[in-house]
Amino acid sequence: MVERYDVVVAGGGPAGLAAARVAAAEGGKVLLLELQAQIGGQAQSATWVPADVITPPLKKSIVANMKEIKLHSPHKELSTSGDFGVIVDRRLFDKLLAAEAVASGAELWVSSPVKKLLVSGDVVQGVHVEAGDWADRIESEIIIDATGARGEWSSLLLRKMLKRDWKRELLALSNEYLMVNVTNDQSADLFFTSYFAPLGHAWVYPFGKRFAMAGVQGVRIHPDAALDEFIGRRGVPRLERAVPVAAFRGQLPLEGPLNQTCANGIIAAGGAAGQIYALSGQGLRYALRCGEIAGKVAIDAITEGDVSMGGLADYERQWRAEFDAELRAGQLLHSSLSVSQDQQMDALLGALEDKPKLQQAFIDVFTGFRLKGPLEALLKDEEISRIFGRETIEKTLALK
């Protein structure tokens, strides 16, 4: 017997869990399918997020408050203090999101990889799930693609419906270690160097007492070798006696959002839609909000009896109105710093010396957590504007 639901959500990360929670709360019969054997098993261990995305039910996932950030370029170092968000344990964070989705009425299956979309004509009408000797055909009014961009069974809308893949030259690869026996677990370090992380960065984040996350993200790298070389050659003092106890690999598209994030019977949200802030690779805030929008629009479209691309167009309008300008700003700034990356980052940190307010503005702009005021303050500084270039400054400040 074929299973049938109003909404099937493919992917149990933040975008999928937020979509499932909202769609179920709106009265839909919702099934979430997760590839891995547990919710949160696919995630990196820690994620840096703005504090305002942490609702009371999610506070248990916080492992550190970001009060001090140390910036490193090849020949410069800066330390700045402020309120820069929090570090969350993603394994717990995602499970708490799952609890909210289930409490709202969503059904959840783990170890359930979506291998195919069920398509009739040009309309998506369900999914084919297969694992080992088990397979199932599940029909639905709408599929929400929240599969991310990490592996073979991700990016369903892009690969199955739009018939293309992410641009390899703008695909950032990452690896990070959960390290134990760390001697300083209070501050965070950001390293900007094309040697270890071309078009990206490396980091050391606190993760509770005596633990830290050390990672690297860049394009055209072997992430395992790059991370090992970063730790071995950079000589981060707090990691001198630390050893890794877990590794988390991934990839992110930095080319910007898809030009089309929905089609007949399907919506893409989060990494699967390319909703990633290119400058830092941040995506969780967008995933949560775009997932919520997708869940609401999906139920509205079913109620109206129109699950075509036109009936789902409100999803495009809503998320782009909220985020398109800042995602494009992240692309422009990321592209500007990709030329002579090391020299530009040395110059940028030099320009930020003795300017604590601009140092805080840089962190806000780098993360994308707060953009409008900090971005204007940063780019209107004469010395910094020369580093980014007049054309980039004009295009970025013109974004609304």
C-alpha positions, 0 to 999 in steps of 0.5 A: 500500500502506497503511503500518502501525506500532504507534505513530505520533507526530505532532510532532517537538518534545521531547514527541514525540521522548521518546515515540518514543524510549521506545516504540521502546526498548520494542520498538514499531514507531514512526514520528515525523512532523514538519511542518517540514523539519527537527527543531528548525526549529519551535522558538524559538532558546533555552529556559530549562530546569532543569539536571536535564533535561540528560542527558549526550547533551544537554549540547552544547546548553547555551549559557549557565548562568543564574547572575544574574537581573535582575528588572524591574517598571515602577518596581522593579529587583532583581538576584539570583544563584544556580543557576537552570538553563541556556539551551539552543539548541533547534535543537541540543537537539531534534536531539540528542533525535532522534538518541536516538529514531532510535538506539532504533529509531524511524523519522522523517519530516520535511516530513510534516504530519498533516492528518487522523486516521483514525477508525472509530467513535470509535477513532483508527486512523491518520493522513492525511499530506499535503504538496503533491502527496504524500499517504499513509495510515498506520495504527497502533494508537496515535497520540501527539499531540505537535503542540503548540498553535502552529498550524493542524495542532496539538492533534489530540486537542483539535480533532479528537476533543474538538471544541473549541479553546483559549480565546482569552482564555488563549492567550499569543502570543509573539515573540522575536529572536535578537540579535547585537552584544550588549554584555553576554551573561552575565546574564538579564533578566525584565521584568514589565509589562502595557504590553508583555506583559499577563498575561505577561513579556518577557525578554533571555537570553544566547545565547553570546558577543555574542548574546542572545534578546529576547522578549515573551509576553502575551495579547491582543497583536500579538507582532511589534509588542509586541516591537519596541515593547519593544526600542525603548521599554524601552531595554535597555542591552545591546541598544543596538547589537544587531540581530535576525538571526532571529525566532521566533513562537509561542503557548501555552495557559495555561488548564491541562491538558486534562481529558481527555488520551487517547481511544480510540487516541490520547494527547496530550502536551506543549503539545497536552495543555496541560501548560504552567506558566501563570506563566512559560509553561514547558513543556519539562520537562513535555513530556519527561517526559509524552512518556516516560510516553506512549511507555511506556503506549502499548506496554503498552496494545498488549501488553495488547491494549487501546488504548481510553481505558480501556486508556490511562488509566494515562497520565492517572494517571501524569502527573497524579500527577507534575505536576497539583498544580504546574500548578494552582499555576502557574494560581492564581499567574498568575491572582492576578497578572493583576489590577493586574499592574503594581502587584502586580509593583512591590509584589512586587519591593519585598517581595523587596528585601534578602531574597536567599533569597526572591528565589531562591525567587521565581525557582524559583516563577516558572519552576516548576523547584523548587516545594515548598520555595520556594513555601512559603517565598515564600507564608508571608512576610507581606508577599508573602502580602498581595500574592497574597491570602489565598484564593490562598495557601490554595488554593496551599498546599493543593495536594498 
